[in-house]
Amino acid sequence: MKTIFAAGCVACALAGLTGQAVAGNVIGGSALLDADKQAQLERWLGAGQFNLQNVYTRQAGDSSASFHDGADGKGATFTLLEVTNGGGKTYLVGGYNPQSWAGDEGWHETERDWQRTAFLFNMTDPAVYRQVSSTYVLPSQGLRQTFNEEGLGPVFGSGPDL
């Protein structure tokens, strides 16, 4: 059994282009996301260049409620986590949530394929894992996009997958 330790967490909401930042910036900065990694997120999302607004960065003593205080109601977000396994290897992983986080709404489900735009990613060993379409062997698989509970941080999928 491997232990996963989340050493850092940041949630960045997609931000409109303004005079305050050039496309492709993280407004508010991020220790986990540099320009090359943001360019990779832009390619995976497939929507061209965009700005991100850092809406939450984990601090010592933060709880899952702290995440929801920062991220709830902000619209589409990328969540990045720096995790270390029991063997000491560190990874940068995360997920894209096209809906707003909401700490009191439970499951956010997407019944139609055009709604299934969430994905998980691994920045360390570049890989993206898209939400399963309804034509999969089990049509209900992929239905649950995120789970929203103030007592839990960001939860993707129904596994939870992340």
C-alpha positions in Angstrom: 0.0 0.0 0.0 1.4 3.4 -0.9 0.8 6.6 1.0 0.0 9.7 -0.9 0.8 13.0 0.7 -0.5 16.2 -0.8 2.3 18.7 -0.2 0.7 21.5 -2.2 -2.6 22.3 -3.7 -3.7 25.1 -5.9 -7.0 25.8 -7.7 -7.0 28.2 -10.6 -10.2 29.4 -12.2 -10.4 30.4 -15.9 -10.2 34.2 -16.0 -11.4 36.5 -18.7 -8.8 38.4 -20.6 -8.2 41.8 -19.0 -5.7 44.6 -19.2 -4.2 43.2 -16.0 -2.6 40.2 -17.5 -1.4 38.8 -20.9 -3.0 35.7 -22.1 -1.4 32.6 -20.6 -0.7 34.2 -17.1 -1.6 33.0 -13.7 -3.1 36.0 -11.9 -2.0 35.8 -8.3 0.9 33.4 -9.2 1.5 29.7 -8.5 4.5 27.8 -7.3 3.2 24.7 -9.0 2.3 26.0 -12.4 4.9 27.6 -14.7 4.4 28.9 -18.3 5.3 25.5 -19.9 2.8 23.6 -17.7 0.1 26.2 -18.4 0.7 25.8 -22.1 0.2 22.0 -21.6 -3.1 22.7 -19.9 -4.1 24.9 -22.8 -3.4 22.2 -25.3 -5.3 19.6 -23.2 -8.3 21.9 -22.9 -8.2 22.8 -26.6 -9.6 26.4 -26.1 -6.5 28.4 -27.0 -4.6 30.7 -24.6 -6.3 31.7 -21.4 -5.5 33.4 -18.1 -6.0 31.7 -14.8 -6.9 33.3 -11.5 -5.3 31.6 -8.5 -8.3 31.2 -6.2 -6.8 28.9 -3.6 -3.3 27.9 -2.5 -3.0 25.5 0.4 -1.5 26.9 3.5 -0.4 25.1 6.7 -3.5 24.4 8.8 -5.9 24.6 5.9 -8.9 22.2 5.8 -11.1 21.0 3.0 -13.5 23.8 3.9 -10.6 26.3 3.1 -10.5 24.8 -0.4 -14.2 25.3 -0.8 -14.1 28.9 0.6 -11.6 29.7 -2.2 -12.9 27.6 -5.1 -16.7 27.4 -4.7 -18.7 29.4 -7.2 -15.7 30.4 -9.3 -16.6 28.6 -12.5 -14.4 26.2 -14.4 -11.1 25.4 -12.5 -7.9 23.5 -12.8 -6.8 21.8 -9.5 -3.2 20.9 -9.2 -1.7 18.7 -6.4 1.9 17.9 -5.7 1.9 14.4 -4.2 4.6 12.1 -2.9 4.2 8.3 -2.8 5.5 6.0 -0.1 8.7 5.5 -2.1 9.5 9.3 -2.0 8.7 10.0 -5.7 6.8 13.3 -6.2 4.3 13.9 -8.9 2.3 16.9 -10.1 -1.3 15.8 -10.9 -4.6 17.4 -11.1 -8.0 17.7 -12.7 -10.1 20.1 -14.8 -13.6 20.8 -13.5 -15.8 22.6 -16.1 -18.4 23.3 -13.5 -18.1 25.4 -10.3 -17.2 23.7 -7.1 -20.0 23.8 -4.5 -19.2 22.4 -1.0 -22.9 21.5 -0.3 -24.2 20.0 -3.6 -23.0 16.4 -3.6 -22.5 14.8 -7.0 -22.3 16.9 -10.1 -23.4 14.5 -12.8 -23.2 14.8 -16.6 -25.7 12.7 -18.5 -24.9 13.8 -22.0 -21.6 13.2 -23.8 -21.2 16.9 -24.7 -21.2 17.7 -21.0 -18.5 15.2 -20.2 -15.5 17.6 -20.6 -13.7 17.0 -17.2 -10.4 15.4 -17.2 -7.6 14.3 -14.9 -3.9 14.8 -15.8 -0.4 13.9 -14.8 2.1 16.7 -15.4 5.2 14.7 -14.3 4.7 11.9 -16.8 2.5 13.8 -19.2 -0.8 12.1 -19.6 -4.5 13.2 -19.7 -7.5 11.0 -18.8 -10.8 12.2 -20.2 -14.2 11.6 -18.8 -15.7 8.4 -20.2 -18.5 8.7 -22.8 -22.0 7.2 -22.4 -21.2 4.7 -25.2 -18.7 2.9 -22.8 -19.6 -0.7 -21.8 -21.3 0.6 -18.7 -23.2 3.8 -19.8 -23.3 5.1 -16.2 -19.5 5.1 -15.9 -18.3 8.6 -16.4 -21.6 10.1 -15.2 -20.2 11.5 -12.0 -17.9 14.4 -12.8 -17.2 15.7 -9.2 -18.3 15.2 -5.7 -18.9 18.4 -3.7 -18.8 18.2 0.1 -17.3 20.8 2.4 -15.7 18.0 4.5 -13.7 16.8 1.4 -11.3 18.6 -0.8 -11.6 18.4 -4.6 -13.0 15.0 -5.6 -13.1 13.9 -9.3 -15.1 10.9 -10.6 -17.0 8.4 -8.5 -14.0 6.3 -7.5 -12.9 8.8 -6.4 -10.5 9.0 -9.3 -8.6 11.9 -7.7 
